[in-house]
Each structure stands twice: as structure tokens, then as C-alpha cells.
């Protein structure tokens, strides 16, 4: 039984049914209703994670990007990304070249990881990028997706193999014993109960709220919720994506094509409220629009849409920007886990995270004959 219909919950459901198990996924509102619909829409290795020396995370992300480009070509597309360098840019050309070279090496020097420095004759074709004092522009490649459609496609592939979806359905409580999990939930027809060998808490920012309704109570993991806000701003981008260093604090912000308009994000603001109540703050909008004005002074500042999502990060001092994005998978019993909770995780790595969950549960689940492989199962838009 899986609680939560975001990208990680659907990913686990898909991996479990592919491995030959019966699966029930319970989602409170709709698939990808939370963080999985409020991301930066990127399928990437995470170039900036190299600064934190998260080499394994970047390597995994690049491998997953390569795979998703093959199994979901209608949902995941390669895009050119541009890094402009000005006199005030803290990451100098030598640093950027070194980072992009390492990015390519961690991506096994695949052709999609090539990069180059653009000539001056190309600068005027970069969607109105400020060229005054511009010193260099580097182009590399990463991928973009519609996170909602990807989540739905993963769940649909699981349903086609026999997984069951209860949505909308509210998880009520679970009683976990040495031999099984008894799970109670409510849908439009009333309250129901089911028995499962194992339970996966994939509720994202709501992970603690699910955990507190489990008996015996799981150990509480200290975490921080970090709000990331995005703006959809008027006007298209015709020549790719932009990786921009915020002058005020040296963070990275992306400007990405999004239909007929452009997607600008993200922020990193500590959040202490209820996960259901997250929304962009006026100061976050001002912060993002200041970045847009700085790099694209002639683009429209008209905001078409605003949205905010929550990241789940291990509790720590300091800013969120430099923290590890490694996913944590605490269990109730390391010898024979009946309950696994997913803390953190990235859109790009959903399939790898699901594989780790299934590996963890291998000590508990009975042997089954696999019926499919998530690495080759084709994903299609609904």
C-alpha cells in the first residue's frame, strides 16, 4: 500500500507492480496535487549540486535523465541551457568550464552532455539577454518536462499492469504488526480497510502528518520544509533556458520556456505553516522579478500565474541552497521493514528512489516473478 499520489508514490507503485506485487495507492485529492505539480519542471543532474560535492546525486540524475529521454520522449525533452557571465558574476569562466566538464564526465561523456562557449555573434539571439558588459555565454543541455503529465503517465503505466488507485481517498490510520499492515482510509463511498504486507509513506510535505497516524508511532525525523515559488511571466522564450546567478545572494534561478510564456524560479524560503496553505509571498515575487529585470530588462514583467511548492530537507543550520538533496528512507524495522517513509527526493530521481524502496523491502516481501522493467517501460501522455 502506498500513501501519496505524487511522483514518488506513483513511482513506487509502478516499481512494485512491475516486480509482480499487488499494489494499492491512496491519494487524498488528485495525482500530483502537491509538490509534484509545483516543481521547476526539470529533469537534470543538478549542475549546482557539484558545488556541494554531491557527485553521486549528480551522476544518478544524469543517468535517469538519459533513461527518461528514451522511455518518455513525448514527456521529457532535451533543452539548451545558457549561463551568462558578467564582471560581477561570482562563478568565473574557468570555474564554469570546470563544472561543465565534470558534469559531462559524470554523465559518461554522453553526447547530450556536450557544452560550448557561444560566440559574440550568437548573443543577440538569446531572447533579449542583457549584452552590456557580457563577457561570455556557455551553452549546455538538460531536460524539461510537464511534471503533472509525467506523474499521471507513471501511474497509468502502473494501472495497466494491475495497480489499483483510490483517488480521492483520505488515509486515516494504519496499525503495523510484525506480520502485516492494517490500513484504514475513506473515499466517497465511506470508510474502508485493507491489509498489506508493507506500507510506503510517500506523502511528501505531509509525511509527518501520515506518520503520526501510524501505530506504533514511527521515530520522528527532524526536517525542514522549504518553500520554492515560481512565476509564469508573459512572453515566450524561443532559444532555450537560462541559468542565472542572483546578484543579491549568488543563488541560481532558472528562466525556462513554458508554453507561450516563460517560467521563472525558484526561491528557498523556510516554511512552518500547514502544507495545504503554501503560496507565493510578495517578497518572493519581488525577488524573482528583480532577477528578470537584471538579465532581461526589456522583457515583460507581467505575471500570468504564481505557484509554490515545498521541499522536504533534513533539518540543519544555514541556507537551504547548499544543503544535500539526498533522499532518506527511514524504516520501522531494519531487519524486516513493514513501513518505509520517503523524506525528500527529486522529480528526476523518482525511478531510482522507487528502486531503492523496493530493494529495502526485499527483506520483507515474498519472492515474485517480475512482469516488467521500469527502465524499459514506455511512458506516454494521458
ABEGO torsion letter per residue (X at the ends): XBBEABAAAAAAAAAAAAAGBBBBBBBAABBGABAAAABAGBBBAGAAAAAAGBAAAAAAAAAAAAAAAAABAAABBBBBBBBBBBAABABBAAAAAAAAAAAAAAAGGBAAABBBBBBAAAAAABGGBBABGBABBBBBBBBBBBAAAAAAAAAAAAAAAGBBBBOBBBBABBBBBAABBBBBBBBAAEBBBBBBABBBBAAEAAAAAAAAABOBBBBBBBBBBBBBBBBBBBEBBAAEBBBBBBAAAGBBBBBBBBEABBBBOBBBBBBABBAAABBBBAAAAAAAAAAAAAABAABBABBABBBBBBBBBBBBBEBAAABBABBBBBBABAABBABBBBBEEBAAAAAAAAAAAAAAAAAABBBBBBABBAAABBBBBX
